[in-house]
Amino acid sequence: MIKLILPSHLEDKIFEIKFNSDNISKIVSYFPFSESEKQEIQSILKNEFSGFYSIFTDYVTDEEWNRTKEQIKKKFHDELFDIDTL
């Protein structure tokens, strides 16, 4: 399995990376990546990767993300683990 090393501003926005054999099959972010962020990831991967997915569909600015990311991550984490108790 390969180890993907991303800049912290991108890694922070990623919820999960899925692998298929030795390749990355899916990158799941909290909110959709901008086109420039996708291009940055593709340049790091050195290919035309298209497996971008997001949990939420709203687009947020970097300012909004930086202001609310801890709340969003905590809320999502708490709700995900509460699913098992329902």
DACORTA-V284645 format. One record per run of one state. SS is the DSSP state (2 for helix, 1 for strand, 0 for the rest). FROM is the first residue (numbers start at 0). TO is the last residue. If there is no record, write none. Layout:
# DACORTA-V284645
<<SS | FROM | TO> <SS | FROM | TO>>
This chain:
# DACORTA-V284645
<<0 | 0 | 6> <2 | 7 | 10> <0 | 11 | 12> <1 | 13 | 19> <0 | 20 | 21> <1 | 22 | 28> <0 | 29 | 33> <2 | 34 | 44> <0 | 45 | 50> <1 | 51 | 53> <0 | 54 | 60> <2 | 61 | 84> <0 | 85 | 85>>
